[in-house]
Amino acid sequence: MPATPLVDLRDVTKRYGDGPVVLDRVSLAATPGDFVSLIGPSGCGKSTLLRLIAGLSPLTTGAVTVCGHTPEEAAAELAFVFQEPTLLPWLSVAHNVAVPLQLRGAAPAERAAATHRVLELVRLADRAGAYPRQLSGGQKMRVSLARALSLAPRLLLLDEPFGALDEMTREHLNEELLAIRELQAWTAFFVTHSVAEAVFLSNRILVMAAGPGRVHAEIAVPFAYPRTAATRLSREYLDLVAEVSRLLRSVEGAAA
């Protein structure tokens, strides 16, 4: 029997006010353990799709369920990592990570234990007392990720979290993200403009087209986890990056 979807979108359409249709009748499902990357031209609705799954924006038509509930009802089961770290500059690393736990009413001892645990995961326990201005770009994104993971989510939504980082830092963080996933076993939706990143991280890639936004194609990524730096050197990996790149160029050409 197929696994019950953790995330299920059926005929989802999104329009802002009287503007054009941003997403048009999108249907997709993700089962527990999936790592789904969304790629496509600017304006195809990748980030909007994440916001609908998170319940941060209302649907126009269609239905979204997360863990069998509406996104609003399932809010405790998911966490969102945005493009910018959005750290509070007047709080230390540890206090930034603890903010969601505090908002949920967790006791001080529980907040401290969870904060230490996730800072260990992202290799920043030794920077717990530092402030955002004292961190590199990669370290700030690690703090943002730790803050999301402090909630022990079943579903992690990531909107181009590494897009502003240099290539080497991005590759290291990709490897760390998958290592953390091996320990915590969450399901992920990941928006990126990098085909190489999508192929490295995902077991499924959704190529989206614009005008209006829709799922154009799905590519299964056959490489076993865990994946390492050596994965990027394999012929199979390079061939799949080339294949997905060609498909993406065809979509972008049609939208031009």
C-alpha positions in Angstrom: 0.0 0.0 0.0 1.3 3.5 -0.8 2.2 5.6 2.2 -0.3 8.2 3.4 0.7 11.7 2.2 2.1 14.0 4.8 1.4 16.9 2.5 -1.4 16.8 -0.1 -2.3 19.6 -2.5 -5.4 19.1 -4.8 -6.2 21.5 -7.6 -4.7 24.4 -5.8 -5.1 27.8 -7.5 -3.8 31.1 -6.0 -4.5 34.6 -7.1 -3.7 37.8 -5.2 -6.8 40.0 -5.4 -7.7 40.8 -9.0 -4.2 40.1 -10.2 -3.1 37.3 -12.5 -3.2 33.6 -11.5 0.0 32.8 -9.7 -0.6 29.0 -9.3 -3.0 27.1 -11.5 -4.6 23.8 -10.4 -1.5 22.4 -8.8 -1.8 18.9 -7.4 1.0 17.1 -5.6 1.7 14.9 -2.6 4.7 14.2 -0.4 5.0 11.1 1.8 7.0 11.0 5.1 10.7 11.2 4.4 10.5 12.9 1.1 12.9 15.7 0.2 11.1 17.6 -2.5 13.0 20.4 -4.3 11.1 23.0 -6.3 12.9 24.7 -9.2 11.7 26.9 -12.0 11.8 30.4 -13.5 11.2 33.5 -11.4 7.5 34.1 -11.0 6.4 30.5 -11.3 5.0 30.5 -7.7 7.6 28.4 -5.9 7.7 30.5 -2.7 3.9 31.0 -2.9 3.5 27.3 -2.9 5.5 27.0 0.3 3.4 29.7 1.9 0.2 27.9 1.1 1.5 24.7 2.6 2.5 26.7 5.7 -0.9 28.4 6.0 0.7 31.8 5.6 -1.4 32.7 2.7 -5.0 31.7 1.9 -6.0 29.5 -1.1 -8.1 30.9 -3.9 -9.5 27.4 -4.7 -8.5 23.8 -4.0 -7.3 22.1 -0.8 -4.1 21.7 1.1 -3.7 19.2 4.0 -0.7 18.7 6.2 -0.6 15.6 8.4 -4.3 15.1 7.5 -5.3 18.6 8.7 -5.5 22.1 7.4 -2.1 24.0 7.5 -3.4 26.2 10.3 -4.4 23.1 12.4 -1.1 21.5 11.6 1.0 24.6 12.5 2.8 22.7 15.3 4.0 20.0 12.9 5.9 22.3 10.6 8.6 24.9 10.5 9.7 27.5 7.9 13.2 28.6 7.0 13.2 31.9 5.0 15.6 33.3 2.5 17.0 35.7 5.1 18.0 34.5 8.6 15.7 37.1 10.3 17.6 37.0 13.5 16.8 39.5 16.3 20.1 41.5 16.6 19.6 42.3 20.3 19.4 38.6 21.3 22.2 36.0 21.5 22.3 33.0 19.3 20.8 30.8 22.0 18.0 33.3 22.7 17.2 33.6 19.0 16.9 29.8 18.8 14.7 29.7 21.8 12.2 32.3 20.6 9.7 29.8 19.0 9.9 27.6 22.1 9.2 30.6 24.3 6.2 31.6 22.2 4.8 28.0 22.6 5.1 28.3 26.4 7.9 25.8 26.9 9.4 25.8 30.4 12.9 27.4 30.8 14.6 24.0 31.4 12.9 22.6 28.3 13.9 25.6 26.2 17.5 25.3 27.4 17.8 21.6 26.6 16.2 21.9 23.2 18.4 25.0 22.3 21.6 23.2 23.3 20.5 20.1 21.3 19.9 21.9 18.0 22.9 24.1 18.4 25.0 20.9 18.7 23.3 19.6 15.5 24.3 22.7 13.5 27.8 22.8 15.1 27.2 26.2 16.8 27.1 25.2 20.5 30.3 27.1 21.1 28.7 30.3 19.6 25.6 30.2 21.9 26.5 33.5 23.6 27.4 35.3 20.4 25.2 38.0 18.7 24.1 38.0 15.0 26.6 40.8 14.1 29.4 38.5 15.2 28.4 35.7 12.8 29.2 34.9 9.2 26.5 34.5 6.6 26.7 30.7 6.9 26.6 30.8 10.6 23.5 33.0 10.6 21.7 30.5 8.3 22.7 27.7 10.7 21.1 29.6 13.6 17.9 30.1 11.5 17.9 26.4 10.8 18.5 25.5 14.4 15.6 27.8 15.4 13.3 25.9 13.0 14.5 22.5 14.2 14.0 23.4 17.9 10.3 22.8 17.3 11.0 19.2 16.2 8.9 19.6 13.1 7.6 16.7 10.9 7.7 19.0 7.9 10.4 21.6 7.1 9.8 24.2 4.5 12.9 26.0 3.2 12.7 29.0 0.8 16.2 29.4 -0.8 17.9 29.4 2.5 21.4 29.2 1.0 20.9 31.3 -2.1 23.0 34.3 -0.9 26.0 32.2 0.2 29.1 31.5 -1.7 29.3 28.1 -3.4 31.7 26.4 -1.0 29.6 27.4 2.0 26.4 26.4 0.3 27.9 22.9 -0.5 29.0 22.4 3.1 25.6 23.4 4.4 23.9 21.1 2.0 25.9 18.2 3.4 25.1 19.3 7.0 21.4 19.6 6.2 21.3 16.0 5.0 23.3 14.8 8.0 20.7 16.5 10.3 17.9 14.9 8.3 19.4 11.5 8.9 19.1 12.1 12.6 15.7 13.8 12.7 13.8 12.2 9.7 11.7 15.2 8.8 10.0 15.7 5.4 11.2 18.7 3.4 10.1 21.1 0.6 13.0 23.1 -0.6 12.9 26.0 -3.0 16.1 26.7 -5.0 17.4 28.2 -8.3 20.4 25.8 -8.2 19.9 22.6 -10.2 23.0 21.1 -8.6 21.7 21.8 -5.2 18.3 20.3 -6.0 19.9 17.1 -7.4 22.2 16.7 -4.4 19.5 17.2 -1.7 16.4 15.7 -3.1 14.7 12.4 -3.8 12.2 14.3 -6.0 12.5 17.4 -8.1 9.5 19.3 -9.3 10.2 21.6 -12.3 7.7 24.4 -12.3 6.6 26.5 -15.3 5.3 30.1 -15.2 2.5 32.1 -16.7 0.6 30.8 -14.6 2.6 28.7 -12.2 2.2 24.9 -12.5 4.1 21.7 -12.1 5.7 21.0 -15.5 7.6 17.8 -14.7 8.8 15.6 -11.8 12.2 13.9 -11.8 13.1 11.1 -9.4 16.6 11.3 -8.0 17.9 7.7 -7.6 21.0 8.2 -5.4 20.9 6.6 -2.0 21.4 8.6 1.2 23.6 9.5 2.8 25.2 11.8 0.2 28.6 13.3 0.5 31.0 15.5 -1.4 32.0 12.5 -3.4 28.4 12.3 -4.7 29.0 15.5 -6.7 31.9 13.9 -8.6 30.0 10.8 -9.8 29.1 10.5 -13.5 25.5 9.7 -12.6 25.2 12.9 -10.5 26.7 15.1 -13.3 24.5 13.5 -15.9 21.3 14.1 -13.9 22.3 17.7 -13.3 22.7 18.1 -17.1 19.3 16.5 -17.7 17.5 18.7 -15.2 19.3 21.8 -16.5 18.1 21.0 -20.1 14.5 20.6 -18.9 14.7 23.8 -16.9 16.1 25.7 -19.9 13.2 24.4 -22.0 10.7 25.7 -19.5 12.4 29.1 -19.2 12.6 29.4 -23.0 8.9 28.7 -23.3 8.2 31.5 -20.7 10.4 34.0 -22.5 
